Amino acid sequence: MDFELNEIQQMLSRTVADFAGKESPVERSRRLRDDETGWETAIWKQMGELGWLAVPFAEELGGMGGGFIDSALIVEQLGRTLVPEPYVPSVVLAGTCLAQAGTESQQAEFLQPMLAGDTSLAVALSEPANRYNPTWFETAASESGGSWTLSGRKTWVLNGHAANHILVAAATPGGPGLFVVQPGQDGVTVDPFKTIDGRRAAHIELNNVAVSADHVIGTPGEDTQGLLELLGDYGAAAAVAEGVGVIQVMLDMTVEYLKTREQFGVKIGSFQALQHRAVDMFVETQLLRSASTAAMIKADDPDPVERRRAVSTAKLQLGTGGAFVSRQAIQLHGGIGVTDEHDIGLFFKRHHVLSVLFGDQEWHAARFADQPEFIPS
Amino acid sequence: MDLSFSEQDEAFREEVKSWIQSAMPPEIKEKAAAGGNFAMEEVMQWHKILYEKGWAAPNWPEEHGGPGFSATERFIFSEEMALAGTPPMSPFGLAMVGPLIQRFGTDEQKERFLPKILSGEEVWCQGYSEPNAGSDLASLRTSAVDDGDHFIVNGQKTWTTYAQYADWIFCLVRTNGDGKKQEGISFLLIDMTTDGVEAVPMLTLGHTPAFCDTYFENARVPKENLLGPLDGGWTLAKALLGHERTAVGAVAPSYAALNKLKRIAAYTANGTGATLAETPSWKQRIARIEMRLRAHQMVVYKALAEQAAGRIPGPETSILKLVGTTIQQEIDELTMEAMGLNSLTWFNDGKDVPPLEEWIGSRFCYNRATTIYAGSNEIQRNILAKMVLGLPSS
């Protein structure tokens, strides 16, 4: 057993933290709330040049040969200053699809330019009726004469408003399939909107959209089903990793505030009621951090049951313990915590988004309970 | 990063697991499966079986008769014992005063006391708390007054767990009333058969005779039974606190309790023709506590990995106790709730509870102690606030 990051991982974490602190402090994410894209191509390009967008992919694909854990470490550091670039949708979700199931020409056309930071990607999973299930779709794809036609409505497509290519998950008679769609294509309507945390996403309407056979990722059916399940877990584990960054900062800011704010002639951190609250926040943060570590590692476990258990455990903790920290951080800041001017509220909102994306606590508790042999009969 | 145990460690786990099953006498095995409460003679019977195997004191160095386990092996050993539900070893000799004698004792003290602690020939108890010195332990008043070759001890200790069965008690006593209250305390080893020493048992909430009041009236204790320096007892008490803390996380006992809860859920009717195990709301509640236990287990493993790497875990290990004990209590609560009306019988007096489940009510009552003993959870929070978060004193 070893909980230490290796040297490369430690260096990666440090480099990302330095970059985020210098190039994308919290003020930047505050400013970008008013931007139509919500993130900037110049920073994305820099991330590409630093090699971060290529981290989890095999070297023969132009990647750095890392695993999910290495992307998760990047995401955790990006969470600390609320960096808004679309790392998770583009690299962790779409990149994984192309790297695992794409043909060589698909990888050359869609993956490689993204690794360099020249393009960004999105995966359309959610729909009005599938809640958080990444493999259940009403959007349908039918085949005729070697090409496909897609119709349906995808919602909450992360980076859907800015992506150069969108990977759409849809039902086919043989099981779910993944299809590459261009935003400007006939029959595709991209409807961008602003989210509670000041970022952007899009709903996407597909109306008899034609997709040629060479734009189908992998083979519809069992393999794509497995890939989409993995994507759901990657998404959830990445949300937890980012949540660790967010929650740690909220705890640190709160403890700092308790040490400096004075009332009744003393630092309020000397009051035992507040000390104990702060300790409970620390405890929940430690549980979140440990659960996140397990999820990062088990996300690539060959046994999907072990993977689901570890990821759901961590996602539940983000939704319960993480929420406790985030709510109490506002509470202990008092009135200033409820102003838009103070940064703590930006973290509060980001945590809330992360706790819902890829399944909320209820979803993950139910999924954990539904694993085989949960209660032996 | 790697979350798995090594192949060697897994082989060790198998060895321990199969040995436990072959070594437990049938009556103990039956009670172990039920999670029953063991009488002192059963505890000592198991102690002797472990002693013969050479495993009675897993955390002792080999020179004093320990088995030479690594930190990870010690953890696995205690985990397997808890999962099997074996009688819990009395910690006062093996885990508490034994290591202190090894570290602070004279050669004579080591020779006199250690072999009998190891063999189980002498049973120990702990005299720390007093009626007016609980969380504020340093304000203790039991006095030891110099009388030539002896100390004369007067006072009252309380919560002296199983003192009625003990041959010896280790006590924190006041030897100096001047200066800081922590600096006038000494660590004294007292023979329970000494004139003027009396242990009076009382029942716990779980109706087990675990607690005692222990009274000292002009008890004469030879000076050679002072452990460590005169007025230096507080240092010894603190050294004990820094001892291995991963066990306080109680991960394995909680998994054992969780498995029992699941077993109950699998046969308990939900009132509409199915079992609790088939009821989504029940499944989810059980899942939530299991998931919290898994997250906690990772925190414990992290502390264990620190120990295995030879680093002494810091004050942040207080969180192991804080979280581990509340999880234990939550599982107890959920188990009682799952049993419904059957949870209301007292030691199965109504004959309606399966024999395996008859200790649950008592356990539920007694386990309220887990968040109180060994430094209440509020004291743990004080420690974390000050030592880890660096919050100012009031």
Contacts between the chains, C-beta under 8 A, distances in Angstrom:
chain1	res1	chain2	res2	distance
A	1	B	2	6.4
A	1	B	3	6.3
A	1	B	4	6.9
A	1	B	5	6.2
A	1	B	72	7.2
A	1	B	301	6.0
A	1	B	304	6.9
A	1	B	305	4.9
A	1	B	308	7.1
A	2	B	1	6.0
A	2	B	2	4.7
A	2	B	305	6.1
A	3	B	1	5.9
A	3	B	301	7.4
A	3	B	302	4.9
A	3	B	305	5.0
A	4	B	1	6.7
A	5	B	1	6.4
A	6	B	1	7.7
A	9	B	1	8.0
A	69	B	1	7.1
A	255	B	389	5.2
A	255	B	390	7.5
A	255	B	391	7.0
A	258	B	391	6.1
A	259	B	390	7.2
A	259	B	391	6.7
A	259	B	392	6.6
A	266	B	392	7.8
A	266	B	394	7.7
A	267	B	392	4.9
A	269	B	391	4.3
A	269	B	392	5.3
A	270	B	391	7.1
A	270	B	392	4.5
A	270	B	393	6.3
A	270	B	394	4.4
A	271	B	394	6.7
A	272	B	382	7.4
A	272	B	385	7.9
A	272	B	394	6.3
A	275	B	381	6.9
A	275	B	382	7.2
A	275	B	385	3.7
A	275	B	389	7.6
A	275	B	391	5.1
A	276	B	378	7.1
A	276	B	381	4.6
A	276	B	385	7.0
A	278	B	385	6.4
A	278	B	389	5.7
A	278	B	391	6.5
A	279	B	322	7.9
A	279	B	381	4.4
A	279	B	384	4.5
A	279	B	385	5.3
A	279	B	389	6.8
A	280	B	381	7.6
A	282	B	319	7.4
A	282	B	384	6.4
A	282	B	388	6.8
A	282	B	389	6.2
A	283	B	319	5.2
A	283	B	322	6.0
A	283	B	323	6.1
A	283	B	384	7.9
A	286	B	299	5.7
A	286	B	316	7.6
A	286	B	319	5.8
A	287	B	292	7.5
A	287	B	295	4.5
A	287	B	296	6.4
A	287	B	299	6.3
A	287	B	323	6.9
A	288	B	295	7.6
A	290	B	295	6.0
A	290	B	296	7.9
A	290	B	298	3.6
A	290	B	299	4.5
A	290	B	301	7.9
A	290	B	302	6.0
A	291	B	294	7.3
A	291	B	295	4.0
A	291	B	298	6.1
A	293	B	1	6.8
A	293	B	3	7.9
A	293	B	298	6.4
A	293	B	302	7.9
A	294	B	3	6.3
A	294	B	294	7.5
A	294	B	295	7.9
A	294	B	298	5.0
A	296	B	1	7.9
A	297	B	1	5.9
A	297	B	2	7.7
A	297	B	3	5.5
A	298	B	3	7.6
A	309	B	294	7.3
A	310	B	294	7.7
A	312	B	291	6.8
A	313	B	291	4.4
A	313	B	294	4.8
A	313	B	295	5.8
A	314	B	295	7.4
A	316	B	288	6.8
A	316	B	291	5.0
A	316	B	292	8.0
A	317	B	291	7.4
A	317	B	292	7.6
A	317	B	295	5.2
A	321	B	295	7.9
A	362	B	284	7.7
A	365	B	284	4.8
A	365	B	287	5.0
A	365	B	288	5.2
A	365	B	291	6.9
A	366	B	280	7.0
A	366	B	283	7.8
A	366	B	284	5.7
A	366	B	287	7.6
A	368	B	287	4.4
A	368	B	290	7.3
A	368	B	291	5.8
A	369	B	280	7.5
A	369	B	283	3.9
A	369	B	284	5.3
A	369	B	286	7.0
A	369	B	287	3.8
A	370	B	283	7.7
A	374	B	283	6.8
A	374	B	286	7.9
A	374	B	287	6.9
A	375	B	262	4.7
A	375	B	265	5.8
A	375	B	266	5.6
A	375	B	277	4.2
A	375	B	283	7.0
A	375	B	286	7.1
A	376	B	262	6.9
A	376	B	266	7.1
A	377	B	266	5.8
A	377	B	277	7.1
